[in-house]
Amino acid sequence: MATDHPTIDDASDDLPLPTTIASGAVAAAVLLPLVWLVRTALDVGLSEAIDISTRPSTIQVFVNSAALVVVVTVASVLIGVPLAYLTVRTDLPFRRGFTVAVSLPLVIPSYIGAFAFVSAFGPQGAFQRLLAPLGVERLPEIYGFVGASLVITLYTYPYVFITTRAALKSLDTTLIDAARTLEHGQWEAFRRVTIPQIKPAVGAGSLLVALYALSDFGTPAIMQFDAFTRVIYVEFTTFGRDVASLLSLQLVAVTLLILGLESHIRGNEPLYAGRQGGRTSGTVRLGKWKYVAMAACLAVSGLALFVPLGILLTWLAQGGAEVGSALAFQPSYALNSVGVSAGAALVATVAGLPVAYLAAKHRSRLTEAFERATYVGYAVPGVVLGLALVYLGTSYAQPIYQTLYLLIAAYVVRFLPQAVGSMRASFLRVNPALPEAARTLGRSSFGAFRAVTLPLIAPGLFGGAALVFLTTMKELPATLLLRPSGFKTLVTHIWTATASGYYGHAAVPALILLGVSALSMLVILSQEGYDVK
């Protein structure tokens, strides 16, 4: 069927100059920390760089990280897409409750999940002790690849669930009805109509999952699995800066490969799609399969939520006798976490707006490059980004070094793609005819944007900001390296307490962290586009 959508090249000459300059500035700022990596890597001789890169241990790290990314991403899609379909398109009982339950694992930092799973299922863990009277002396090994894959999957599949759910809610079901009238079965209609329409959303969620799995430091470290991040951290702490910088560059190369694959899979999706003029009604009846569906939802949410909550409550009970020590929790830690997270969400939304607008409305190689650049910072491990900004701050930006400005800048670089991805999807759902109609009625470009486009993209804008808020609340390595002297947050207190072996003192801030994050997640789910009805 013919289409009047602009192609990659024919829109390149119509780029609005102010928005293009703003997007270019944002992309340059995100890529700036990489300058430090390249500069450090250039200090290593070519022969030594080749020697380091071709070591069996280096190749093994690459294979480990690649396997982790593939397994976690595939598993997240296999979990997130069916759950999204069940909570949107079927008559699953208690859909509102299940939607909240399967979304909430996103609020739990994966390193807290890893600590909890080791405490529960590790040697002499709580679960093993519970089964000991039944003669169970040993459980399957939780450490290594299996444990790392399991934990990261359980706390990242909501990315796929949320993006897919939003796409399914805006799906025009008249197309499915048309397929059914052509005597296609339910599965055939799903394969030929639904899958092509939700593919961009699944791809966006999968991209976030893959980049998270590649950049996560806490889970591989706790599970004793040699992924890129764990080895880079060890090299940094043992003064192997050259090796760490080369491994970091390899990590960035893998990131670019993932972005390329995602772009290829995304393909030439339409520049707008949505329910304007369409219909979103009708549900698929599950019949007796509803019990199986409910069991699946309960199993996923139960494993991801009840294990860490149970372990945290156990730590809380064990930590009662330690109250009053120097590690006692202070309420200001929670206020600090909320303050910097809100600041990062606001700045990321403002910075990501021109990038998302250009990527959605003016497809060209330049706008695609701007959008892709924002994802690079997300894949750079927090510890590497933190050290890069320490170097840049001490060398070129002394006035903002060890201030909240540099800390928030690090958060924005890390989590900008979450805001860009959400806003870009919202822009794609805006029919271009609507702002054009406002222009014909005398509105300026900015006036049409403010009066027509902005209200339509508000759910995606708010959803992206909330995602940035959530992930900033959980961020650890960059916070440890860049926080001002004496500035403590929930995660830094959790890290200090657990590193010192005082798990009881980690329980209260961890539970508060989960509570604040859960409230923000509920706010997201209550918004239009994330309606849980």
Beta strands, then each sheet from edge to edge (+ up, - down):
end
